[in-house]
Each structure stands twice: as C-alpha cells, then as structure tokens.
C-alpha cells in the first residue's frame, strides 16, 4: 500500500480470538491454555493439602479467574480437533485436583461430582446450542439460512451446523403444565395439559397459573361469593408477578371477581397433598403429544442451560475445613496413601497389607477394624458406627472421621 509492501499473515486476532488460515484454532487454544495455566498458579498459592482456603473459595477463584480463558469464543472454535479440546480439559482437571486436594489417580468424574463443576465439553455444547438458537432468532443473520441448508458431507472435519443439529436432536424437553383445583364445597378438578415441545419449568408454572385462572373465570359459578387461593411452588414466577413482569397473568388474576384472590407460595416435595397431586399430573401431561410451540430466545436459552446444568449436591462435606475436606474426599474415593492404593498404583511399598498384618490397608479396614487404632476408635465413637455414616453422614460424623485420621497420625 503506497510504498510499503503488505505482508502476508498466517493468523490474525480479532476480538480476542485468533484465526489461522486453515481454521484449526490451534494457536488460539494454545494461547488460552498458557494464560489459564498462569492464572491457575494463583489458586495453588491459596491452599495446600492440609492448609488454606476451602473448596468454596478455590472453586470461586477457578470459575471467575481461570475458566473464562478456557471458554472464551468457544462457539467459534467448537469444531476444533479433539486433541485441542483435551489440552484445555487437562487444565480444568488440574484445577479440580487443587480444589479437592485429590491425588492424581482420582477419577475426574468423582471430582466433578463433588465440586459440581461440569466438564468443559458439556459447557461448550451448551454455548454452541445457545449460539445456534441466537442465529435462528435473528432475521437477517447469514447463518440463519446456513443452519437450514443440508450439508454436502464432503468436509473431513465437522462443521458448526452439523454439530449443533446433532445436539438439538439429542436434547428434547417435554415439560407440561399441571393444575389441581379444590373448591370450598369439596369438589375437585384436575388437569394435565401439554405446554409444547419446548418449554422451561418457569414457563410451565406460569402457564399452569394462567390456565387455572381462566378455568375459574369460565367455569366457576357464583365465584363472587368465594375466596380464591392459588398455591404454587414456583417462587420465581411469584417474584416476576410481584415485579409486574407477567402482565397477561396479572390481568387474568385481576379479572376473577371473588371476595378475595390470593397467590401464595408453598414449598415443594414436603407432603402437601394438592401440590403432590399437581406433580403427578405433570408426569401425566409429559406423556401426551407435544406441539411445536414458538418460544423466545430468552426462554430457549433458559431451556438449553437447564439441560446442561449439573444438579447441586447436598453434602455436609462442603462445610468442612480444608484439611477435613481433603481427608474425607480421599477416603471416599479410595485414592489415598493407604497401602492398598499405593501398592496398586505406584508400587512404592512392598505389599498392600496393613501394619497390623490382618488385612489389606484400605478405607474400610482402617476406619472399622484395624486393631492398631482401636483406642482412638473407641474414644471417638462410643458405639459401632457403619462406614457409610462415617464417610457420608452429617457434619458432625464427617468431623469425627477427620479427627480420627489426624489423631492416629496416618497420612491419607
């Protein structure tokens, strides 16, 4: 240009994503891996095996400071080679070991389960599905037509279109709305009605309230002289109704001409008869034919995220201190420094036998029967306690187990 020659570049960075001439994404992923590993060193400084921050703090640091580098622009490089994805997955696996204090041989699935951190592959799928849905919702986006066209199938590597189509075929939701009505005279009315092929829990609960309100308006005789109470376990719907975000539902409820109309929240799955019947009706509605209903991008995004979300695990383990968490997790998985595991994995000791010479030294023998630690065992547990209670019980049970390990001086 002018007197200056234009140089040919094999790669170019645009909005933080590095494009190479063959779109292998190798350079971008290598750069993201290097940055993430440097950031991961911060997490190492926060905790060791027996000291430092607990799992909650370490998890927050990883999710806020490291994982964003592993995922940035993933909908663009989603079709990169599996080996490139694995390079990023290894960084998360290393982070999981730091967060849990686990040994290197510990199965990754066990660490993901206890920390409630899903695999990066699962999150990449979620982001790709959301991006494809966004393309379909934009009227003038060029990718909208590409997603509708058939692929020639001549490319050796997969494409964004093929991958997202496969994911959308894999995940289908059938969430119905459920209504259970009981009148003051004892008469009962129940309905199980499908809400369509694509429907979130939030939308289903909203539709249930709307349908119940319309049914009362259209079918209840002399409802001016009765009190109408809507009971629902959908707290998010009630909050949206309070904040005037559901105008259609609000207008319908106000249209009920009764002595008093109340919308009240109730807890779910705690034995309330009407609510349990409504849940049963929901399962009946799920078996009915679902129509292909139109949904907004925001709602579809919520549905996609709910498909990929990992259920939160309720476990007293999360309330323990760092040393206690490391001890309990290693004893649970069996990947620890007891002789059975050390011999089978590393062969650094002559045999799997316990120093008491009565059995292999594993978690069960160490906690339950080893005669070398009988005094400490009787001191902490005044009566026989099953191993399940020691490893998966309440907070007090787990703390007793950790104290037992510490007092015996055994390295796990």
KEVO-455793 format. One line per 5 residues: their letters; for each residue x, y, z of C-alpha. Coordinates in steps of 0.2 Angstrom, whole numbers. Layout:
! residues N
A) X/Y/Z  ...
END
This chain:
! residues 412
XXXXX) 0/0/0  9/16/-6  27/12/-5  25/-1/9  23/-19/5
XXXXX) 8/-28/13  15/-43/22  5/-60/22  0/-66/39  -5/-84/43
XXXXX) -15/-79/58  -25/-64/64  -33/-60/81  -50/-52/81  -60/-48/97
XXXXX) -48/-59/106  -50/-75/95  -35/-80/84  -40/-86/67  -27/-96/57
XXXXX) -28/-99/38  -34/-117/40  -46/-113/54  -39/-127/65  -39/-115/80
XXXXX) -23/-122/87  -14/-106/90  -29/-98/99  -31/-114/110  -13/-115/114
XXXXX) -13/-97/119  -29/-99/130  -21/-114/139  -5/-105/143  -14/-90/150
XXXXX) -26/-101/160  -11/-111/167  -3/-95/173  -19/-90/182  -21/-107/190
XXXXX) -5/-104/199  -14/-91/210  -26/-105/216  -10/-115/220  -5/-101/232
XXXXX) -21/-101/241  -21/-119/248  -11/-135/250  -16/-152/255  -18/-148/274
XXXXX) -20/-129/274  -28/-114/266  -44/-110/258  -58/-122/257  -67/-129/242
XXXXX) -79/-115/240  -66/-101/239  -55/-111/227  -70/-115/216  -75/-97/215
XXXXX) -57/-92/211  -56/-105/197  -73/-101/190  -70/-82/190  -52/-81/186
XXXXX) -47/-97/176  -61/-105/167  -66/-89/157  -50/-91/147  -53/-109/143
XXXXX) -71/-105/136  -69/-88/128  -75/-89/110  -79/-107/111  -94/-106/99
XXXXX) -81/-101/86  -69/-114/89  -81/-128/94  -77/-139/79  -58/-139/83
XXXXX) -49/-156/84  -52/-166/99  -34/-166/104  -35/-147/106  -50/-148/117
XXXXX) -41/-161/128  -27/-148/131  -40/-136/139  -48/-150/148  -32/-155/156
XXXXX) -31/-138/164  -48/-140/172  -43/-157/178  -28/-150/187  -39/-136/194
XXXXX) -51/-150/201  -36/-159/210  -31/-142/218  -49/-138/223  -52/-156/231
XXXXX) -35/-160/237  -36/-176/227  -22/-187/222  -18/-188/203  -25/-205/201
XXXXX) -43/-199/207  -56/-202/193  -61/-185/186  -79/-189/187  -78/-190/206
XXXXX) -70/-173/207  -83/-165/195  -97/-173/205  -91/-167/222  -87/-149/216
XXXXX) -102/-148/205  -91/-142/191  -97/-149/174  -85/-155/161  -79/-141/149
XXXXX) -86/-152/134  -103/-150/142  -102/-131/143  -95/-130/126  -110/-139/119
XXXXX) -122/-128/129  -114/-112/122  -114/-119/104  -133/-123/106  -136/-105/113
XXXXX) -127/-98/98  -136/-108/85  -153/-103/93  -147/-85/93  -144/-86/74
XXXXX) -161/-93/71  -169/-79/80  -160/-65/70  -170/-62/54  -155/-55/44
XXXXX) -141/-65/50  -132/-75/36  -130/-91/47  -149/-92/49  -150/-99/31
XXXXX) -135/-110/33  -142/-119/48  -157/-123/37  -147/-130/22  -141/-148/20
XXXXX) -123/-151/22  -113/-159/7  -104/-170/19  -88/-168/10  -78/-160/23
XXXXX) -67/-171/34  -69/-160/49  -86/-157/56  -95/-140/55  -104/-129/67
XXXXX) -120/-133/58  -118/-152/59  -113/-152/77  -127/-141/83  -140/-151/73
XXXXX) -134/-166/82  -135/-158/99  -153/-152/96  -158/-169/91  -150/-176/107
XXXXX) -159/-164/119  -178/-163/119  -189/-156/133  -207/-161/137  -212/-150/151
XXXXX) -231/-149/154  -242/-138/164  -251/-145/179  -267/-139/188  -276/-146/203
XXXXX) -291/-136/209  -301/-139/225  -317/-130/228  -324/-125/245  -338/-137/244
XXXXX) -326/-151/242  -327/-153/223  -310/-157/215  -304/-153/197  -288/-159/190
XXXXX) -280/-156/173  -264/-162/164  -261/-152/148  -245/-152/137  -237/-135/135
XXXXX) -227/-139/119  -211/-147/114  -200/-133/120  -205/-126/137  -195/-121/153
XXXXX) -201/-125/170  -203/-107/173  -215/-105/158  -224/-121/163  -228/-115/180
XXXXX) -233/-98/173  -245/-107/160  -252/-118/175  -257/-102/184  -264/-94/169
XXXXX) -274/-109/164  -281/-111/182  -286/-93/182  -295/-94/166  -304/-110/171
XXXXX) -311/-102/187  -317/-87/177  -325/-98/163  -332/-112/174  -334/-107/192
XXXXX) -352/-102/196  -355/-88/208  -337/-86/212  -341/-69/218  -345/-76/235
XXXXX) -330/-87/237  -311/-84/241  -299/-90/228  -282/-95/233  -268/-100/221
XXXXX) -255/-111/228  -239/-114/218  -221/-119/222  -214/-108/208  -206/-94/218
XXXXX) -198/-86/203  -215/-84/195  -222/-76/210  -207/-64/211  -210/-60/192
XXXXX) -228/-57/195  -224/-45/210  -212/-35/199  -225/-33/185  -216/-44/173
XXXXX) -231/-55/169  -244/-43/163  -255/-57/155  -256/-67/171  -259/-52/181
XXXXX) -273/-46/171  -281/-63/171  -280/-65/190  -287/-47/192  -302/-52/181
XXXXX) -308/-65/194  -322/-57/203  -321/-65/220  -322/-60/238  -303/-61/239
XXXXX) -290/-68/227  -273/-73/234  -257/-81/226  -247/-90/239  -230/-99/238
XXXXX) -229/-117/246  -213/-127/247  -212/-142/235  -210/-161/239  -214/-159/258
XXXXX) -231/-169/258  -243/-155/254  -257/-166/246  -263/-154/232  -245/-150/227
XXXXX) -241/-168/226  -256/-172/215  -251/-157/204  -233/-165/202  -242/-182/197
XXXXX) -252/-173/184  -236/-165/177  -230/-183/174  -246/-187/165  -245/-172/154
XXXXX) -227/-176/149  -234/-192/141  -246/-183/130  -242/-177/112  -232/-160/112
XXXXX) -235/-147/99  -220/-137/91  -223/-121/100  -214/-105/97  -203/-98/111
XXXXX) -192/-83/113  -173/-83/113  -173/-79/131  -184/-94/136  -175/-105/124
XXXXX) -158/-100/132  -165/-105/149  -171/-122/142  -154/-125/135  -145/-121/151
XXXXX) -156/-131/161  -152/-146/150  -134/-144/154  -135/-139/172  -127/-151/185
XXXXX) -139/-154/200  -132/-146/216  -126/-160/228  -132/-158/246  -117/-164/256
XXXXX) -110/-159/273  -93/-161/265  -94/-143/259  -95/-136/277  -78/-144/282
XXXXX) -62/-135/283  -48/-138/270  -39/-152/279  -55/-161/284  -61/-160/266
XXXXX) -45/-167/259  -46/-182/271  -64/-186/268  -63/-185/249  -48/-196/248
XXXXX) -56/-209/260  -72/-209/250  -64/-212/233  -51/-224/239  -37/-215/230
XXXXX) -26/-211/245  -10/-215/254  -16/-231/262  -6/-246/257  -18/-254/246
XXXXX) -19/-240/234  -1/-235/235  5/-253/231  -8/-255/216  -4/-238/208
XXXXX) 14/-234/212  22/-250/219  32/-239/231  29/-251/246  31/-270/247
XXXXX) 13/-275/249  -5/-270/252  -5/-277/269  -9/-266/284  5/-264/298
XXXXX) -7/-274/309  -4/-289/297  -23/-294/297  -29/-287/281  -26/-275/267
XXXXX) -25/-257/272  -40/-249/264  -53/-236/269  -64/-249/277  -51/-259/287
XXXXX) -43/-243/293  -59/-235/299  -68/-250/305  -57/-265/311  -38/-261/312
XXXXX) -33/-266/330  -18/-253/330  -31/-239/331  -44/-247/342  -41/-235/357
XXXXX) -43/-219/346  -59/-228/338  -67/-231/354  -63/-214/360  -71/-205/346
XXXXX) -86/-217/343  -93/-224/359  -103/-237/349  -101/-247/332  -104/-235/318
XXXXX) -107/-240/300  -94/-234/287  -107/-225/277  -111/-214/291  -93/-210/294
XXXXX) -90/-205/276  -107/-198/271  -116/-194/287  -119/-177/294  -106/-163/298
XXXXX) -103/-170/315  -100/-188/308  -88/-181/295  -78/-171/308  -76/-186/319
XXXXX) -69/-196/305  -57/-182/300  -52/-181/319  -49/-200/320  -37/-199/305
XXXXX) -27/-184/312  -26/-192/330  -19/-209/323  -6/-199/313  -10/-209/297
XX) -6/-200/281  -21/-202/269
END
